[in-house]
Amino acid sequence: MECNGCEFKPELYYDAEYQIWLRLEEDDTLTVGMTDLSQAIAGHILHVRVRRPGTRRPPGKPVATIESGKWAGPIPNFMDCTIIEANEAVMEQPDLLNQDPYGAWVARVEVEGGGASVLQDYLTGDAAYEGYCERARRDDIHCHRD
């Protein structure tokens, strides 16, 4: 599925601004990544820094920061979590986030009470798709692959 050329995965969970996606793993952890909208806004990503494993991140404290040619800032975090793994491939080759934002995840986190316990705060399926497309149109975001 897509909107304005921006890929959308209905099985994932999204924040209200469609900046990040979450995937619940079999071990009840969450994988965190940037959406296609987010990578398009950021532009060519030059650097990714993920907090070290074992670091607790309360809501509002990012799990990672990115730097692109036109922007530097956090990958937002809306939950109380602990970093358990950084995607080493993305840290070594940050533009993987531009090339494949849903395959090139950023970090895996553990949430007290389990990953499923926070997913009700995120959008998924048709409701997420509607909001994703609305954001792409409203902000005139068009995605392109390198």
C-alpha positions in Angstrom: 0.0 0.0 0.0 1.2 3.5 -0.6 0.2 7.2 -0.6 2.1 9.9 -2.6 4.7 7.2 -3.4 5.2 6.5 0.4 5.1 2.9 1.4 2.7 1.9 4.1 2.6 -1.4 6.0 -0.9 -2.0 7.6 0.3 -4.7 9.9 2.6 -2.3 11.8 1.7 0.2 14.5 2.3 3.9 14.1 2.5 7.0 16.3 -0.1 9.8 15.6 2.3 11.8 13.5 3.4 8.7 11.5 7.1 9.3 12.4 7.8 5.9 13.8 6.5 2.4 13.3 6.5 -0.5 15.8 6.4 -4.2 15.3 5.6 -6.7 18.1 8.0 -9.6 18.1 7.4 -13.1 19.3 9.4 -12.5 22.5 7.0 -9.6 23.3 9.7 -6.9 22.5 9.1 -4.1 20.1 11.1 -3.2 17.0 11.2 0.5 16.3 11.8 2.1 12.9 11.3 5.3 10.9 8.3 5.5 8.5 8.7 6.2 4.8 7.1 9.6 5.5 9.8 10.3 8.2 12.7 9.3 6.0 11.4 11.5 3.1 11.1 14.5 5.4 14.6 13.9 6.8 16.3 13.6 3.5 19.5 11.6 3.0 20.4 10.1 6.4 24.0 10.5 7.3 24.3 9.3 10.9 22.3 7.2 13.3 23.0 7.0 17.0 21.1 4.5 19.2 21.4 4.6 23.0 23.4 1.7 24.3 21.6 -1.6 25.2 20.4 -1.6 28.8 19.6 2.1 28.7 16.1 3.0 30.0 14.2 5.6 28.0 11.1 7.1 29.6 8.4 8.7 27.3 9.8 11.8 25.6 13.4 10.6 25.7 14.4 9.3 22.3 15.7 5.8 21.7 17.9 7.2 18.9 18.9 10.3 17.1 19.5 10.8 13.4 21.3 13.3 11.3 20.6 14.1 7.7 21.8 16.7 5.2 18.9 19.0 6.3 17.9 17.9 9.8 19.2 16.4 13.0 16.9 15.2 15.8 15.4 12.4 17.8 13.5 9.4 16.8 10.6 10.0 19.1 9.7 7.7 22.0 6.2 7.6 23.5 6.7 4.7 26.0 8.7 3.7 29.0 11.2 1.2 27.5 14.7 -0.2 27.7 17.0 -0.5 24.7 17.9 -4.1 24.1 19.5 -3.9 20.6 20.6 -1.4 18.0 20.5 -2.3 14.3 24.3 -2.4 13.7 23.7 -2.4 9.9 21.9 0.9 10.1 24.5 2.5 12.3 27.2 1.5 9.8 25.1 2.4 6.7 22.5 5.0 7.8 21.1 5.5 4.3 19.5 2.0 4.6 16.7 3.9 6.3 16.2 5.9 3.1 16.4 2.8 0.9 14.2 0.5 2.9 12.6 2.2 5.9 10.5 -0.9 6.9 13.3 -3.4 6.5 16.0 -1.2 8.1 14.7 -0.9 11.7 16.5 1.3 14.2 16.3 -0.4 17.6 14.6 -3.2 19.6 13.1 -2.3 23.0 11.6 -4.0 26.0 8.6 -2.5 27.7 7.6 -3.3 31.3 4.4 -5.3 31.0 5.4 -6.5 27.5 5.3 -4.8 24.1 1.6 -5.7 23.6 0.7 -3.6 26.6 1.4 -0.3 24.9 0.1 -1.0 21.4 -3.4 0.3 22.1 -1.8 3.8 22.1 -0.7 3.4 18.5 -2.6 3.2 15.2 -2.7 0.2 12.9 -4.6 -1.2 9.9 -7.2 0.9 8.0 -7.3 3.7 10.6 -3.5 4.1 10.4 -3.6 4.0 6.6 -6.2 6.8 6.5 -4.2 9.0 8.8 -0.9 8.2 7.0 -2.4 9.3 3.7 -3.9 12.4 5.2 -0.5 13.4 6.6 1.2 12.7 3.2 -1.4 14.9 1.4 -1.6 17.6 4.0 2.1 18.1 4.2 2.7 17.4 0.5 5.2 14.6 1.3 6.3 12.5 -1.6 8.7 9.5 -1.1 11.4 8.5 -3.5 14.0 5.7 -3.3 17.7 6.4 -3.8 
